[in-house]
Amino acid sequence: MSTKVLIADDEPNIVVSLEFMMKREGYQVLVARDGPTALEAIRREHPRLVLLDATMPGMTGFDVCAAVRADAETRDTRILMLTAKGRETDMARGVGAGADAYVTKPFATRELVQQVRDMLAADAPARGLPA
């Protein structure tokens, strides 16, 4: 059974690129194009990792992140915020909402894939799972 990764972003080109990369790495990919759908998918599917855009329709990534952290069923989900908002205050807001990592767009795809691998590998022993 492959590791589930949710891509939550409303930008079609980003979704296509991330989906291709994550599938190539062997992950089972789920996609949400707005905040409420992302939160519902996290609660229903329990992905190990979410690539979460900060600015989406319906509910911001910051709000999704905070809701995930507030829920005992989902709080252990790894969250990597992806956003064009690169100011320190935006990064602090992402970390404050509970993001495990924060990457600004545009990002280097190779580095992002490595960061996903590293986050899942660090998470695996605590859950008794393969990396």
N, C-alpha and C positions, 0 to 999 in steps of 0.2 A: 504494500500500500504506500503510495507516494505522499509526500508532505504537501499539505494544502497551503497555497499562498493566495491571498486576496489582493487584487489590484483595484484600488478605489481612486479613480481619477475621471474627470469629465472631458479631458482632452483626448479625442480619438487617436491621434498620432502617438501620443505617449502610451496609451493603453496597448496599441498594436505592438509597439516596440518592446514594452515590458513583458507583454504576454509571450511574445516570441522568445525572449531571453529566458524567462522563467521556465517555459516548457522545454527549451533546449537543455536546461539544467536538470530536468527530470521532475519538476514540481507539478502538482495538480493545480491548475490556475482557475481561480474564480474572478469574476469582474463585476464591479459595481460602479455606476456612473454618477451617483449622487450620494450625499451623506446618509439620508434615511435608509436607502437600499444597502449601503455599506454596513451600517449598524445591524440591520436585520440579517444580512449574510453572515456577519461575525457571530451573532447569537445562534443562528441556525446551523452553520457549517463548522464552526470552531476551527478556523485556519490557524496554523502555527505562527504565521507572519502576515502582517498587512502592510502593503506599500500604500500609504495614505496621503493623498493630496490635501493640502491645507485649505484650499478654496474650491468648494464644490457647491452645486445648487442644493437647496433644501436644508442643509446642515453643514457647517464647516468641518473640516478635518479635525480642528482643535476640539470642537464639541463632540465629535464621534469618539475621539481619543479619550476625552474625559468620561464619557458615558461607558466606554469599555472598561476603564479603570475602576469605575464606581460599582460595577456588576461583578459579584463573586464568581459567576459562571464564566466570565470572559477576561477577567483582570490579568491573567497570565499570558494573554496573547501578545506576541512581540509586535511592536509598531515602529515602522520606519516612515517618518514624515518626509514627503517629497513636495517641494514647493519652490515657486519663483521668489517667494518672500525671503530674502537673505539678510535682512537687518537683524542685529543682535536682539532687538526686542521681540521680533517674530520667532527667532530660535528659542529664546527664553520662554515664550508663550507655549511653543510646542513641547519643550521639556517639562514645563509646568503642568501641561495637560496630561503628561505621563508618557510621552514618546520615548522609546528606547534609543532612537537615533534620529538625526535631522539632516537631510541632504537637499541642497539647493539645486534648482534647475537653471541652466542645463547641467547635466551630470555626465560623467564618463561612464559608459555602460559597463565596461570591464570592472571598474572600481565598485559600482553598485552591486554587480553580481557577487563580487568577493565579499562585500559587506553583508549581503544576505546570507551567504554561506557561513561567514563568521558568526553572525547573530544566531543562526539555527544551530551551529555546532556548540556554541556556548550554552544554549538553552537545552540541548539534548540530554546531558547527564542528569539534570535536575528532574527531567520527566521520564527518565529511563528509556529514551528513544534513540534511534540512530540519527546521526547528524544530517 
